[in-house]
Amino acid sequence: MERALYDPEHGYYEAGSRPVGRSGDFYTSVSVGPLFGRLMAARLAGWLEPYGSSAPLLIEAGAHDGQLARDILAAWPPRFAPPRYCILEPSPRRRRRQRELLASCPHPVQWLADWSELPPAGIRGVIFSNELLDAMPIHRFGWDARRQEWFEWGVAIDPVGFAWTRLPIPAAGIGPTGAHDWTQPAVPLLPEELRAVLPDGFTVDLSPAAAAWWRAASSRLAHGWLVTLDYGLDWEEMLDPSRAAGTLRAYRQHRVSDDVFAHLGAQDLTAHVNWTALRETGESAGLRTAIQTTQAAFLTGILAGTDPAIGEPPLRAGEERQWIALTHPDHLGWSFRILAQCAP
Ligand SMILES: C[S@@+](CC[C@H](N)C(=O)[O-])C[C@H]1O[C@@H](n2cnc3c(N)ncnc32)[C@H](O)[C@@H]1O
């Protein structure tokens, strides 16, 4: 998955395609229109307000083509000090594209290739992302009901292409406190009652890379917020019978498919974010979980707090369709959720 998405030459997110939006493979809240960025700008400005003019950072990761940064900065409420906007982007090619899109932006934007470029004393401000962690590589585990143990699905090359192959049982990922360590390629221990009934072949897709990214971000946040919006499930929801086939899937031209080996490098691969993993990983790094709710509830709260008296109208003419796409349960409203944790 890592190579299919991020190989510098052939990876889906590197090879030059424009995957997001009507002419691409999938929609995001950003591609729906500028309303998402406008509402995020209002909330982010509120989160940064207590810092006054002490130059807090606003760090976006997974910025893709830079459109969300552009929307947020264009809609930054004038009564708040403009943020020091940084994009955390490991890919030189993506950084180039983002620079192009943001060249005419009225506020300066800085780029960071990785966390090591940040001040060692830690970050004061907000680190946020939209649909970043579902695009991180996963490990795929299957349940062997006879042996009562998990195995891992690997990818083999056979004469006709790629094929799933069983790998030895993953080691248990127990952290120093005895709790499950979600950054390890392993499945948490299941309660006895569940082991007895979990059907053979039940599949879970877990991303140690996403948990490791969250841990890295948590440990660098000295003061402020760590925030992500995405589609995802709690760990218990991943064990629901309706999820027996896992959540890994492919998107191409707005069609979803289970054939993740097809069109390698030319289709998106994604799996639901594991909210339990992120929450526990952040909390074990000392963060407090402040918000976990649906995108619909989160955006409705922002809209309710806008103040027409200071030029922040709730919905403007023409924004109704965007609002419905962002918040309706059948669109992005309920399947997308926000997790926001804060330090200290
Ligand atoms: C689904 S796109 C998100 C698009 C955009 N945020 C939006 O909402 O329209 C996922 C993006 O995350 C980027 N990405 C993946 N791993 C990353 C990492 N470790 N740091 C920063 N960006 C990453 C990918 O290159 C891709 O551009």
The ligand as an ORCA input file, in Angstrom:
! r2SCAN-3c Opt
* xyz 0 1
  C      -6.890     11.919      0.592
  S      -5.606     13.050      0.370
  C      -6.183     14.397      1.377
  C      -6.579     15.554      0.591
  C      -6.905     16.870      1.295
  N      -6.490     16.982      2.679
  C      -8.386     17.104      1.188
  O      -9.059     17.027      2.207
  O      -8.859     17.312      0.063
  C      -4.315     12.433      1.405
  C      -3.038     13.239      1.312
  O      -2.191     12.905      2.410
  C      -0.849     12.944      1.945
  N       0.019     12.244      2.896
  C       0.188     10.925      3.084
  N       1.075     10.669      4.063
  C       1.482     11.870      4.525
  C       2.365     12.277      5.563
  N       3.035     11.399      6.301
  N       2.513     13.591      5.785
  C       1.856     14.508      5.053
  N       0.993     14.179      4.048
  C       0.807     12.876      3.792
  C      -0.972     12.322      0.566
  O       0.145     12.609     -0.262
  C      -2.241     12.985      0.043
  O      -1.942     14.197     -0.600
*
